[in-house]
């Protein structure tokens, strides 16, 4: 937790039974584990704990005032006590069977915590025989179900529960209730010595770290907000320090200084392009030229929409390196894309009369062709090498590598980029340009990609027509017929179409949809299919036929998300669009509209009124959609934490709402690394190995 740990074992601080229960329920073994189990809500005077946000079957904990207690008997003579509870926003009921004790202690006007499985009866929320704990007011005594005995392990329950300004509500289980966690944390905090400031002083305008660690669980009248703000700042600062240290480490390396040559290949290409560069392209080309001219390695991220002109920008950068006598490597995620890039670059160079060699290198190349490619690379005959993971292999040696370009950077880990950059000459690190067609929200750019300078292409080159999007639910058969007819009209007009499916097999899968369409409404057209289980040769063959116009309608999975450029494709139908992420839908949609023809994307959904899909259809601005993506996804998933364990490092930050705080922490981290790099390194040592792996792979 930013330079501070509490490694005391739970078993050494808590009653043995409680330590065992917490370890079994949550896997926690140390006091810090439990202190980082922060409340999901805080109830002040019995309000605001989000009971109405839960789903049926969820284990919920809520605090409320008892509005009434009713006693009655069922037909078979069982005594029932039904308690009406108001949590400040929702009125719900709790039912107890054959419990005279409940009837004595639960009284109208009392305030209590309830924990149990949520059910709905005629639309009304209710709990059946929940655990409960009365929160005593002046003159009242603590009372409750069996959990009260657990609280007694920590002392007088009245003393524990009375006078809480805000009652913490913790993520709990059916066996370990929220108040049991609360009692354990309270006990740990009473034994915890003052928590030191990791940076030596309290950041201006924030509370102390010690106050935050304690107040996040038991805030006073001020509420949890100032405690949350300080802990969020610590999380953002931790990430900022890691990125600032990585930037510092990069600056300590040496790279070849590749100044532009006035009469070189770069200048010739720029002078002979058949179209006008956008203002954004010219700006980014200037930024990259400045970086390449320095003796420190460039580390730059170029983000831009599909079709915004990233490829030509990267070619200009590569020619700047070639002019300086260096080689370039372009890494692509698939063989299809690597071959396309090689062809595109070769065509651009040929059109401008630039005598620079482009050599593809992929795993499936014939042995003789691959052997010749390797010879060209090691001898320096190959100026630009375009390939897949094959170019990272130990057998590939460069004569003098000066620039590495990585396309669709999210498909590669940092260790893969590092292996490629290690192929430079002894003592020198090649420059690095990574590219993505998935726009990155500002907070992600600061936290996950904070070690990279960021360039952005927002304009689309002239001639591209806008894409019109529609949402059609399965429940609207007229809409489905319209979509089929629209595809048919486009194909009859000489255009091509994609139909994207969320799966390969089964209902709604590629194989089924291919059969239904190919033998049904599109039986007079040439229909093909494509998916990830096909061999590389078959995939290349199908994509080649589609690119050549031999296949009119292609039924595929998201394998086409990053694929060949087919300007003649003008319509796409995405089936069951709710199965795809916002960014993925935007990437898929970008496969059409790449020529000079008006284009259409149709989002089919199984559900009516899907707000997320409607949001995607409403705009083609990838930067707006990146923010929408962040809203609809858990921040941990965006950061990759669910796979890496980094949830312990980034747990409280909200990547939409906390932009100002992240910006401040990033600035503070940069300043701290500049002033005290050793202190910064010591502070971030607490990030565990899996967290470091995640951050490195970002």
C-alpha positions in Angstrom: 0.0 0.0 0.0 2.4 2.7 -1.3 5.5 2.0 0.7 3.7 0.6 3.8 2.7 -2.9 4.8 1.2 -4.6 7.8 2.5 -8.1 7.5 1.2 -9.3 10.9 -0.6 -12.6 10.6 -4.4 -12.5 11.2 -3.9 -15.6 13.4 -1.5 -13.6 15.7 -3.9 -10.6 16.1 -7.5 -12.0 15.9 -9.2 -14.9 17.8 -8.1 -18.1 16.1 -11.7 -19.0 15.0 -12.1 -15.6 13.3 -8.8 -15.6 11.6 -9.6 -19.1 10.2 -13.0 -18.0 9.0 -11.6 -14.9 7.2 -8.9 -16.9 5.5 -11.4 -19.6 4.4 -13.9 -17.0 3.1 -11.5 -14.6 1.4 -8.0 -16.1 1.3 -6.7 -13.4 3.6 -3.7 -14.2 5.8 -2.3 -10.8 7.0 -3.7 -7.8 8.6 -3.0 -5.7 5.5 -5.1 -8.1 3.4 -8.1 -7.4 5.7 -7.5 -3.7 6.0 -7.6 -3.5 2.2 -11.0 -5.1 2.2 -12.7 -1.7 2.0 -16.5 -1.1 2.6 -18.7 -1.2 -0.5 -20.9 1.5 1.2 -21.4 3.4 4.4 -24.7 3.8 6.1 -25.4 7.0 7.9 -28.6 6.9 10.1 -29.7 3.9 8.1 -29.5 5.2 4.5 -27.7 4.8 1.3 -26.4 1.2 1.2 -27.8 0.3 -2.2 -30.2 -2.5 -1.3 -32.2 -1.8 -4.5 -29.1 -2.3 -6.7 -28.9 -6.0 -5.8 -30.1 -8.9 -7.9 -32.3 -11.8 -6.7 -30.1 -14.4 -5.1 -27.4 -12.0 -4.0 -26.2 -12.0 -0.5 -26.9 -8.5 0.7 -26.1 -6.5 3.9 -28.1 -3.4 4.6 -28.9 -1.1 7.5 -32.3 0.2 8.0 -34.9 1.5 10.5 -37.6 -0.9 11.5 -40.9 0.6 10.4 -43.2 -2.1 11.8 -43.4 -5.6 13.2 -46.3 -7.9 12.4 -47.1 -11.3 14.0 -49.3 -13.9 12.3 -49.7 -17.7 11.8 -49.6 -19.7 8.6 -52.3 -22.2 7.7 -50.3 -25.0 9.1 -49.9 -23.1 12.4 -46.3 -21.8 12.0 -45.7 -18.5 13.7 -44.3 -15.8 11.4 -42.8 -12.4 12.2 -42.6 -10.0 9.3 -40.5 -6.9 9.8 -40.8 -3.8 7.5 -37.4 -2.1 7.0 -36.6 1.2 5.4 -33.0 1.6 4.4 -33.5 5.3 3.4 -34.3 4.5 -0.3 -36.0 1.2 -0.3 -38.7 -0.4 1.9 -38.4 -4.2 2.1 -39.4 -7.0 4.5 -37.6 -9.7 6.5 -39.5 -12.8 7.6 -38.7 -15.0 10.5 -40.3 -18.3 11.4 -41.0 -19.6 14.9 -38.7 -17.2 16.6 -40.0 -15.7 19.8 -36.5 -14.1 20.4 -36.9 -12.1 17.2 -40.3 -10.8 18.4 -38.8 -9.6 21.7 -35.7 -7.7 20.3 -36.8 -6.3 16.9 -39.0 -3.3 17.7 -40.4 -0.5 15.7 -38.0 2.5 15.6 -34.9 0.4 16.2 -32.0 0.5 13.7 -30.4 -2.7 12.7 -28.1 -4.4 10.1 -29.6 -7.3 8.2 -27.7 -9.9 6.1 -29.3 -12.6 3.9 -30.2 -13.8 0.5 -32.4 -11.4 -1.5 -35.6 -12.6 -3.0 -38.5 -10.9 -4.7 -42.2 -11.6 -4.1 -44.6 -9.8 -6.3 -41.8 -7.4 -7.2 -41.1 -6.5 -3.5 -37.7 -7.2 -2.1 -37.5 -9.5 1.0 -35.1 -11.5 3.1 -36.0 -14.8 4.7 -34.7 -15.4 8.2 -31.7 -13.1 7.8 -29.0 -12.6 10.3 -29.5 -9.3 12.1 -27.7 -7.0 14.5 -29.4 -4.2 16.3 -27.3 -1.0 16.4 -27.9 0.4 19.9 -29.0 4.0 20.4 -28.7 5.7 23.8 -30.6 3.6 26.3 -30.6 0.5 24.1 -28.5 -2.6 24.3 -26.9 -4.5 21.4 -28.9 -7.6 20.4 -28.9 -9.9 17.4 -28.8 -13.4 16.0 -25.9 -15.8 16.6 -23.4 -13.2 15.2 -23.6 -11.3 18.5 -21.6 -14.1 20.1 -18.9 -13.5 17.5 -18.8 -9.8 18.4 -18.3 -10.7 22.0 -15.0 -12.2 21.1 -13.7 -8.6 20.7 -15.2 -7.1 23.9 -18.5 -5.4 24.7 -20.7 -5.3 21.6 -22.4 -2.2 22.9 -19.0 -0.4 23.0 -18.2 -1.6 19.4 -21.5 -0.6 17.9 -22.7 2.5 19.7 -21.9 6.0 18.3 -20.8 5.0 14.8 -21.3 8.0 12.5 -21.2 5.8 9.4 -21.7 2.1 9.6 -19.4 0.3 7.1 -21.0 -2.3 4.9 -18.5 -4.8 3.6 -18.5 -7.3 0.7 -19.5 -10.4 2.7 -20.4 -14.1 2.3 -23.2 -16.3 3.7 -20.8 -17.5 6.4 -19.0 -14.3 7.3 -21.4 -11.4 7.7 -20.4 -7.7 7.2 -20.5 -6.9 10.9 -18.1 -9.8 11.6 -15.6 -8.3 9.2 -16.3 -4.9 10.8 -15.5 -6.2 14.3 -12.2 -7.8 13.1 -11.0 -4.7 11.3 -11.9 -2.5 14.3 -9.8 -4.8 16.5 -6.9 -4.7 14.1 -7.0 -0.9 14.0 -6.9 -0.7 17.8 -3.6 -2.7 17.7 -2.1 -0.8 14.7 0.6 1.8 15.5 0.6 5.1 13.6 1.0 4.6 9.9 3.9 6.6 8.5 3.7 8.9 5.5 5.4 7.0 2.7 6.8 10.2 1.1 7.6 11.9 4.4 5.0 14.5 4.3 1.2 14.8 3.8 0.3 15.9 0.2 -1.2 19.4 0.2 -5.0 19.4 0.6 -5.2 15.7 1.6 -5.5 14.0 4.9 -2.7 11.9 6.4 -2.2 8.3 5.4 -2.8 7.2 8.9 -6.2 8.9 9.0 -7.1 7.4 5.6 -6.3 3.9 6.6 -8.5 4.1 9.7 -11.2 6.5 8.4 -12.0 4.5 5.3 -13.5 1.9 7.6 -14.8 4.1 10.4 -15.3 7.7 9.2 -16.4 10.4 11.5 -19.0 13.1 10.8 -16.9 14.1 7.7 -17.9 10.9 6.0 -15.7 8.6 3.9 -14.9 11.0 1.1 -11.6 12.5 2.3 -10.3 9.0 3.2 -11.3 7.6 -0.1 -9.6 10.6 -1.9 -6.3 10.0 -0.1 -6.3 6.2 -0.8 -7.2 6.8 -4.5 -4.4 9.3 -4.7 -2.0 6.7 -3.3 -3.1 4.2 -6.0 -2.7 6.8 -8.8 0.7 7.8 -7.4 1.9 4.2 -7.3 1.1 3.8 -11.0 2.6 7.2 -11.8 5.8 6.3 -10.1 6.2 3.1 -12.0 5.7 4.8 -15.3 8.0 7.8 -14.4 10.7 5.3 -13.3 10.3 3.4 -16.6 10.6 6.7 -18.5 13.8 7.5 -16.5 15.3 4.1 -17.2 14.6 4.6 -21.0 16.3 8.0 -21.0 19.4 6.4 -19.5 19.8 4.2 -22.6 21.5 5.2 -25.8 19.9 5.1 -29.2 21.2 6.0 -32.7 20.5 9.7 -33.5 18.6 9.6 -36.9 18.3 13.1 -38.1 16.2 13.7 -41.3 18.2 13.8 -44.6 17.3 16.7 -46.8 17.5 14.8 -50.1 16.8 11.3 -48.9 14.1 8.6 -49.4 11.9 10.3 -46.7 11.9 13.6 -48.5 11.2 11.9 -51.9 8.2 10.0 -50.5 6.7 13.1 -48.9 7.2 15.0 -52.2 5.5 12.3 -54.3 2.5 11.2 -52.2 -0.6 11.1 -54.4 -2.7 12.8 -51.7 -2.5 15.6 -49.2 -1.5 14.7 -45.7 -3.9 15.8 -43.0 -2.7 18.5 -40.5 -2.7 15.8 -37.8 -0.4 13.6 -39.9 2.0 16.4 -40.5 2.1 17.3 -36.8 2.8 13.7 -35.8 5.5 13.2 -38.4 7.2 16.3 -37.0 7.0 14.9 -33.4 8.5 11.6 -34.5 11.2 13.3 -36.5 12.3 15.2 -33.4 12.3 12.1 -31.3 14.4 10.1 -33.8 17.0 12.9 -34.0 17.9 12.4 -30.3 20.4 10.1 -28.7 17.8 8.7 -26.3 15.4 6.0 -27.5 12.0 7.2 -28.7 9.1 5.5 -26.9 5.9 6.9 -28.6 2.4 5.7 -28.9 0.5 6.7 -32.0 -3.3 6.3 -31.7 -5.7 6.9 -34.5 -8.9 5.7 -36.0 -9.0 2.9 -38.5 -8.1 4.7 -41.8 -6.6 7.8 -40.2 -3.3 7.3 -41.9 -1.0 5.7 -39.3 0.7 3.4 -41.9 2.1 6.3 -44.0 3.2 8.1 -40.8 5.1 5.0 -39.8 6.6 4.6 -43.3 7.9 8.2 -43.1 9.5 7.4 -39.8 11.1 4.2 -41.1 12.5 6.0 -44.1 14.1 8.5 -41.8 15.9 5.6 -40.2 16.8 4.0 -43.5 18.2 7.4 -44.7 20.5 7.2 -41.6 21.8 3.8 -42.7 19.7 1.8 -40.2 17.2 -1.0 -40.6 13.5 -1.1 -39.4 11.3 -3.8 -38.1 7.5 -3.7 -38.2 5.7 -6.2 -35.9 2.1 -7.2 -36.8 -0.2 -9.5 -34.8 -1.3 -11.8 -37.7 0.2 -13.1 -40.9 -2.6 -11.7 -42.8 -1.9 -8.2 -41.5 1.9 -8.6 -41.9 1.5 -9.5 -45.6 -0.9 -6.7 -46.1 1.5 -4.2 -44.5 4.4 -5.5 -46.6 2.3 -5.0 -49.8 1.0 -1.6 -48.8 4.5 -0.3 -48.0 6.0 -1.8 -51.1 3.2 -0.1 -53.3 3.7 3.3 -51.6 7.5 3.1 -52.2 7.1 1.9 -55.8 4.6 4.7 -56.6 7.0 7.3 -55.3 10.0 5.7 -57.0 11.8 5.1 -53.6 14.3 2.2 -53.9 13.9 0.8 -50.4 13.5 -3.0 -49.9 10.7 -4.4 -47.8 11.1 -8.0 -46.7 8.2 -10.0 -45.1 9.0 -12.7 -42.6 6.3 -15.0 -41.2 6.2 -18.4 -39.7 4.5 -20.2 -42.6 6.9 -19.0 -45.3 8.5 -21.8 -47.4 11.9 -22.8 -46.0 13.9 -21.5 -49.0 12.1 -18.1 -49.0 12.6 -17.7 -45.2 16.3 -18.6 -45.5 16.8 -15.9 -48.1 14.9 -13.4 -46.0 17.1 -14.2 -43.0 20.2 -13.7 -45.1 18.9 -10.3 -46.4 18.2 -9.2 -42.8 21.6 -10.1 -41.4 23.5 -8.8 -44.3 21.7 -5.4 -44.3 20.1 -6.0 -47.7 16.6 -5.7 -46.1 15.8 -2.1 -45.2 12.4 -2.7 -43.7 11.3 -6.1 -42.3 7.6 -6.7 -41.8 6.6 -9.8 -39.8 4.8 -11.5 -37.1 6.3 -13.1 -33.9 8.7 -14.8 -36.3 11.0 -11.7 -36.3 11.4 -12.0 -32.5 13.0 -15.4 -32.7 16.6 -15.9 -31.8 17.4 -17.0 -35.4 16.7 -13.6 -36.7 19.7 -11.2 -36.6 19.7 -7.7 -37.9 22.6 -6.0 -39.4 21.8 -2.6 -37.8 18.3 -2.2 -36.3 17.4 1.4 -35.6 13.6 1.6 -35.3 10.9 -0.9 -34.2 7.3 -0.3 -35.1 4.6 -2.3 -33.4 1.1 -2.4 -34.9 -1.9 -3.1 -32.7 0.3 -2.8 -29.6 -2.3 -4.4 -27.3 -1.7 -7.8 -29.0 1.9 -7.8 -27.7 3.5 -7.9 -24.2 6.4 -5.7 -23.3 8.8 -8.7 -23.1 8.1 -9.3 -26.9 8.8 -5.6 -27.7 11.9 -5.8 -25.5 13.2 -8.9 -27.3 12.9 -7.1 -30.6 14.5 -3.9 -29.3 17.4 -6.1 -27.9 18.3 -6.9 -31.6 20.0 -3.5 -32.0 23.7 -3.1 -32.0 25.7 -3.6 -28.8 25.1 -0.7 -26.4 22.3 0.8 -28.4 18.5 0.5 -28.1 16.4 1.0 -31.2 13.7 3.7 -31.2 10.1 2.4 -30.6 6.8 3.5 -32.2 3.7 1.6 -31.1 0.4 2.1 -32.9 -3.2 1.4 -32.0 -6.5 1.9 -33.8 -8.3 1.7 -30.4 -8.5 5.2 -29.0 -7.3 5.3 -25.3 -9.1 7.2 -22.6 -7.1 10.0 -21.0 -6.8 8.2 -17.6 -5.7 5.0 -19.2 -3.1 6.9 -21.3 -1.7 8.4 -18.0 -1.7 5.3 -15.9 -1.2 2.2 -18.2 0.8 4.0 -21.0 2.3 6.7 -18.8 5.9 5.7 -20.0 5.1 6.6 -23.6 4.7 9.9 -25.3 1.3 9.9 -27.0 0.5 11.2 -30.5 -3.1 11.2 -31.8 -4.6 11.3 -35.3 -8.2 12.5 -35.1 -8.9 13.5 -38.7 -9.7 11.0 -41.4 -8.2 11.5 -44.9 -10.4 13.1 -47.5 -12.8 10.9 -49.5 -13.9 8.7 -46.7 -17.7 8.6 -46.4 -19.4 8.4 -43.0 -20.8 5.1 -41.8 -24.5 5.0 -40.9 -25.3 2.7 -38.0 -28.6 1.0 -37.1 -29.7 -1.1 -34.1 -32.2 -3.9 -34.9 -33.5 -6.1 -32.1 -34.3 -9.8 -32.8 -37.9 -9.0 -31.7 -38.4 -6.8 -34.8 -38.8 -9.2 -37.8 -39.4 -6.3 -40.2 -36.0 -4.9 -39.2 -34.3 -8.3 -39.7 -35.8 -8.5 -43.2 -34.7 -4.9 -44.0 -31.1 -5.8 -42.9 -31.1 -8.8 -45.2 -32.5 -6.8 -48.1 -30.0 -4.0 -47.5 -27.1 -6.5 -47.8 -28.6 -7.9 -50.9 -29.0 -4.5 -52.6 -25.4 -3.6 -51.8 -24.1 -6.8 -53.3 -26.3 -6.5 -56.4 -24.8 -3.0 -56.8 -21.3 -4.6 -57.0 -20.3 -4.1 -53.4 -19.3 -6.6 -50.7 -20.6 -7.4 -47.2 -19.5 -8.8 -43.8 -21.7 -10.8 -41.5 -20.0 -11.1 -38.1 -21.0 -13.8 -35.6 -20.1 -14.1 -31.9 -19.1 -17.8 -32.1 -18.0 -20.5 -34.6 -20.4 -23.4 -33.7 -23.9 -23.7 -32.4 -26.9 -21.5 -32.7 -26.0 -18.2 -34.3 -22.4 -19.4 -35.1 -20.5 -18.9 -38.3 -21.2 -22.4 -39.6 -25.0 -22.2 -39.0 -25.3 -18.6 -40.3 -23.2 -19.5 -43.4 -25.5 -22.4 -44.2 -28.7 -20.4 -43.6 -27.6 -17.4 -45.7 -25.8 -19.3 -48.4 -28.7 -21.6 -49.0 -31.4 -19.0 -48.3 -31.6 -15.3 -49.2 -28.1 -15.1 -50.5 -28.1 -18.4 -52.5 -27.4 -16.5 -55.8 -24.3 -14.8 -54.3 -20.9 -16.2 -53.5 -20.8 -16.6 -49.7 -17.6 -17.6 -47.8 -16.8 -18.1 -44.1 -13.8 -17.4 -42.0 -12.9 -18.1 -38.3 -9.9 -18.6 -36.0 -9.9 -22.4 -36.1 -9.0 -22.5 -39.8 -5.4 -22.9 -40.8 -3.3 -19.9 -41.7 -3.2 -21.0 -45.3 -7.0 -21.3 -45.5 -7.5 -18.0 -43.8 -5.1 -16.3 -46.1 -6.8 -17.9 -49.1 -10.3 -16.8 -48.1 -9.2 -13.3 -47.2 -7.4 -13.1 -50.5 -10.5 -14.1 -52.5 -12.6 -11.6 -50.5 -10.1 -8.8 -51.2 -10.1 -9.7 -54.9 -13.9 -9.5 -55.0 -14.4 -13.2 -55.7 -16.3 -13.7 -52.4 -19.3 -11.3 -52.2 -20.4 -11.9 -48.6 -18.1 -13.1 -45.8 -19.5 -14.7 -42.7 -16.8 -14.5 -40.0 -15.9 -14.2 -36.4 -13.9 -11.2 -35.0 -10.9 -12.6 -36.9 -11.6 -9.8 -39.4 -11.3 -7.2 -36.6 -7.7 -6.7 -37.7 -7.6 -7.8 -41.3 -7.1 -6.8 -44.9 -8.3 -3.6 -46.3 -11.3 -4.1 -48.6 -12.4 -0.7 -49.9 -15.3 -2.4 -51.8 -17.0 -3.6 -48.5 -19.8 -1.2 -47.7 -22.2 -3.1 -45.3 -21.7 -5.1 -42.2 -24.2 -7.0 -40.0 -22.9 -7.8 -36.5 -25.1 -10.5 -35.0 -25.7 -10.5 -31.2 -23.8 -7.2 -30.8 -24.2 -7.3 -27.0 -21.6 -10.1 -26.9 -18.9 -7.7 -28.0 -17.1 -4.8 -26.3 -17.6 -1.2 -27.3 -14.0 -0.9 -28.7 -14.4 -4.2 -30.5 -17.6 -3.1 -32.1 -16.0 0.1 -33.3 -13.0 -1.8 -34.7 -15.3 -4.1 -36.5 -17.4 -1.3 -38.0 -14.1 0.3 -39.2 -13.8 -2.6 -41.7 -16.4 -0.9 -43.9 -16.4 2.6 -45.3 -12.8 2.3 -46.3 -13.5 3.3 -50.0 -15.3 6.2 -51.5 -18.8 4.7 -51.0 -21.4 5.4 -48.3 -21.5 2.5 -45.9 -23.8 0.9 -43.3 -23.3 -1.1 -40.1 -26.2 -2.9 -38.6 -26.0 -4.0 -35.0 -28.3 -7.0 -34.3 -29.3 -7.6 -30.7 -31.2 -10.3 -28.8 -32.4 -7.7 -26.3 -34.6 -4.6 -26.8 -33.3 -1.1 -25.8 -29.7 -2.0 -25.2 -28.2 1.4 -24.2 -24.6 0.4 -24.7 -25.2 -0.7 -28.3 -27.3 2.4 -28.9 -24.4 4.5 -27.7 -22.0 2.8 -30.2 -24.5 3.3 -33.0 -24.9 7.0 -32.1 -21.3 8.1 -32.9 -18.3 7.0 -34.9 -16.0 9.1 -32.8 -13.6 6.5 -31.3 -12.5 8.8 -28.5 -16.1 9.3 -27.3 -16.6 5.5 -27.5 -13.4 4.9 -25.5 -14.9 6.9 -22.7 -18.2 5.0 -23.1 -16.3 1.7 -23.0 -14.8 2.8 -19.7 -18.2 3.5 -18.2 -19.6 0.1 -19.2 -16.6 -2.0 -18.1 -15.1 -2.6 -14.7 -12.0 -0.5 -14.3 -10.0 -3.5 -13.3 -10.9 -5.2 -16.6 -9.8 -2.2 -18.6 -6.5 -2.2 -16.8 -6.1 -5.9 -17.2 -6.1 -6.5 -13.5 -8.6 -9.4 -13.3 -5.9 -11.5 -15.0 -2.8 -10.1 -13.4 -3.7 -9.6 -9.7 -3.2 -5.8 -10.0 -6.6 -5.4 -8.4 -4.7 -4.9 -5.2 -2.8 -1.9 -6.6 -5.8 -0.4 -8.5 -8.8 -1.0 -6.4 -10.5 2.3 -5.6 -9.8 4.6 -8.5 -12.6 5.4 -10.8 -11.2 5.9 -14.2 -14.0 8.2 -15.3 -14.6 10.3 -12.2 -11.1 10.6 -10.9 -9.4 12.2 -13.8 -8.3 15.3 -11.9 -6.8 13.2 -9.1 -5.0 10.9 -11.5 -3.6 13.9 -13.3 -2.3 15.4 -10.1 -0.8 12.2 -8.9 0.9 11.7 -12.3 2.4 15.1 -12.1 3.6 14.6 -8.5 5.1 11.2 -9.4 7.1 12.8 -12.2 8.4 15.5 -9.9 9.3 12.9 -7.2 11.3 10.7 -9.6 13.2 13.8 -10.8 14.1 14.8 -7.3 14.4 11.5 -5.4 14.5 8.5 -7.8 15.8 6.1 -5.1 12.9 7.1 -2.8 10.5 6.5 -5.6 12.0 3.1 -6.3 11.7 2.1 -2.6 8.1 3.2 -2.5 7.0 1.1 -5.4 8.9 -2.1 -4.3 5.7 -3.1 -2.6 4.0 -3.9 -5.9 4.1 -7.7 -6.0 5.5 -9.8 -8.8 2.3 -10.3 -10.7 1.5 -6.6 -10.5 4.9 -5.8 -11.9 4.4 -8.3 -14.7 1.1 -6.6 -15.6 2.6 -3.2 -15.6 5.5 -4.3 -17.7 3.2 -5.9 -20.2 1.2 -2.7 -20.6 
